[in-house]
Amino acid sequence: MRIIGGTHGGLRLHPPTSLPVRPTTDLAKEALFNILQHQLDFTNLQALDLFAGTGNITFELASRGAVDVTAVDIHFKCIQYIAATAKKIQLPGIKAIKADVLRFLVKCEDTFDFIFIDPPYDLPQLPQLPQFVFERNLLREQGLLILEHPSTRQIPAHPALYDTRKYGYSSFSFYKH
């Protein structure tokens, strides 16, 4: 795993192999951030990374200038790795929270410019996650939400859905507020 761009571009990270995760591949992440660099101003961005896992997306966002990135995952070892790595590589804007993402979303009162959701591909609630974010008003006006999901999984139509990009077994669905 490596950070592709920004102040820490090229830095290789070595998360423990024992983490219960399926990280976004470097190929898919690079393609995603090539799209995002034309759609987002990372400077001063406030972002939320749900089902953060290794922090792959979290670190990329912070490296590119996001001032506040909240990473949420239920697994303590994932959160521990994200927090320790953020401190080690001096990315103080990263906040790692251990929580069940679905419960976190119910209690969250913050709003964000960018939300990235990369749930376990077999999560039953996966197709409903974007709708839930919009119902809870977690995304700011002109904000961007991306749902990573298996290319084979049907995602319900939503008025804010404007694009889906497929990268092998993984797809990214884009929603604009």
C-alpha positions in Angstrom: 0.0 0.0 0.0 1.3 3.4 -0.9 0.3 7.0 -0.8 0.0 8.2 -4.4 0.0 12.0 -4.2 0.4 15.0 -2.0 3.0 15.8 0.6 3.5 12.1 1.4 3.3 10.9 -2.2 5.3 7.7 -2.9 5.4 6.7 0.8 4.9 3.0 1.3 2.8 1.9 4.2 3.0 -1.6 5.7 -0.2 -2.4 7.6 -0.1 -5.7 9.6 -1.3 -8.6 7.4 -3.5 -9.7 10.3 -6.0 -6.8 9.8 -9.5 -8.1 8.8 -9.7 -5.9 5.6 -9.9 -5.9 1.8 -8.0 -2.7 0.9 -8.8 -0.7 -2.2 -6.2 -1.7 -4.7 -3.5 0.8 -5.7 -4.8 0.6 -9.3 -8.4 1.4 -8.3 -7.3 4.1 -5.8 -5.1 5.8 -8.4 -7.9 5.8 -10.9 -10.3 7.2 -8.3 -7.9 10.0 -7.3 -7.3 10.9 -10.9 -11.0 11.5 -11.2 -11.3 13.3 -7.8 -8.4 15.7 -8.5 -10.7 17.3 -11.1 -13.8 17.3 -8.9 -12.5 18.3 -5.4 -10.4 20.9 -3.9 -8.6 18.8 -1.2 -7.3 22.0 0.6 -9.4 22.4 3.7 -11.5 19.4 2.9 -13.4 17.8 5.7 -13.8 14.1 4.9 -15.3 10.9 6.4 -13.9 7.5 5.6 -16.3 4.8 6.6 -15.1 1.2 7.0 -11.7 2.7 6.9 -9.7 -0.6 7.3 -6.0 0.2 6.8 -6.7 3.9 6.3 -5.7 3.7 2.6 -8.1 6.4 1.6 -7.7 8.4 4.8 -4.0 8.8 4.3 -4.4 9.7 0.7 -6.9 12.4 1.5 -4.7 13.9 4.3 -1.6 13.8 2.2 -3.4 15.8 -0.5 -4.4 18.5 2.0 -7.6 17.5 3.7 -7.5 19.2 7.1 -9.9 16.9 8.9 -10.3 13.2 8.0 -12.4 11.1 10.3 -11.7 7.4 9.8 -14.3 5.0 11.3 -13.9 1.2 11.6 -15.2 -1.4 14.1 -11.9 -3.2 14.4 -9.6 -1.9 17.1 -6.4 -3.0 15.4 -7.4 -1.0 12.3 -8.0 2.1 14.3 -4.8 1.5 16.3 -2.8 1.2 13.0 -4.4 4.4 11.5 -3.8 6.5 14.6 -0.2 5.3 15.1 0.7 5.8 11.4 -0.9 9.2 11.3 1.2 10.3 14.3 4.4 8.6 12.9 4.1 10.3 9.4 2.8 13.6 10.9 -0.7 13.9 9.5 -2.4 15.5 12.6 -5.7 16.0 10.8 -6.6 12.3 11.0 -9.0 11.3 13.7 -9.5 7.5 14.1 -12.7 6.3 15.7 -13.5 2.8 16.7 -17.2 2.3 16.1 -19.8 0.2 14.3 -20.3 2.4 11.2 -24.1 2.0 11.1 -24.4 3.1 14.8 -21.9 5.9 14.2 -24.0 7.2 11.3 -27.1 7.4 13.5 -25.2 9.4 16.2 -23.1 11.6 13.9 -24.0 15.3 14.0 -21.1 16.5 11.8 -21.3 17.2 8.1 -18.6 16.6 5.5 -17.4 17.8 2.1 -16.5 14.2 1.1 -17.6 10.8 2.3 -16.0 7.6 1.2 -17.8 4.3 2.0 -16.0 1.0 1.5 -18.1 -1.6 3.4 -17.6 -5.3 3.5 -18.9 -6.5 0.1 -21.3 -8.9 1.8 -22.8 -6.3 4.1 -26.6 -6.6 3.7 -27.2 -2.8 4.2 -24.6 -1.9 1.5 -27.1 -0.7 -1.2 -28.9 1.5 1.3 -25.8 3.3 2.7 -25.9 6.3 0.4 -29.6 6.9 1.1 -28.9 6.7 4.8 -26.2 9.4 4.5 -28.6 11.7 2.6 -31.4 11.1 5.1 -29.1 12.0 7.9 -27.8 15.2 6.1 -24.2 14.2 6.6 -23.1 15.5 3.2 -22.7 19.3 2.8 -24.1 21.2 -0.2 -21.9 20.4 -3.2 -20.4 17.5 -1.3 -19.3 14.3 -2.9 -20.1 10.7 -1.7 -18.5 7.6 -3.1 -19.6 4.1 -2.4 -17.2 1.3 -3.3 -19.0 -2.0 -4.0 -18.6 -5.2 -5.9 -19.2 -4.7 -9.6 -21.7 -7.6 -9.5 -23.9 -6.0 -6.8 -26.9 -4.0 -7.9 -27.1 -0.5 -6.4 -30.5 1.2 -6.3 -31.2 4.3 -8.4 -30.9 7.5 -6.4 -31.4 11.1 -7.6 -27.9 12.1 -6.5 -26.2 9.2 -8.3 -24.4 10.5 -11.3 -21.7 8.1 -12.3 -20.4 4.6 -11.7 -16.9 3.5 -12.6 -15.9 -0.2 -12.8 -12.4 -1.4 -12.0 -12.4 -5.2 -12.3 -14.3 -6.7 -9.4 -14.7 -3.3 -7.7 -16.9 -0.3 -8.7 -17.2 3.2 -7.4 -20.6 4.9 -7.5 -20.5 8.7 -7.3 -23.2 10.9 -5.6 -23.3 14.7 -5.6 -25.3 16.7 -3.1 
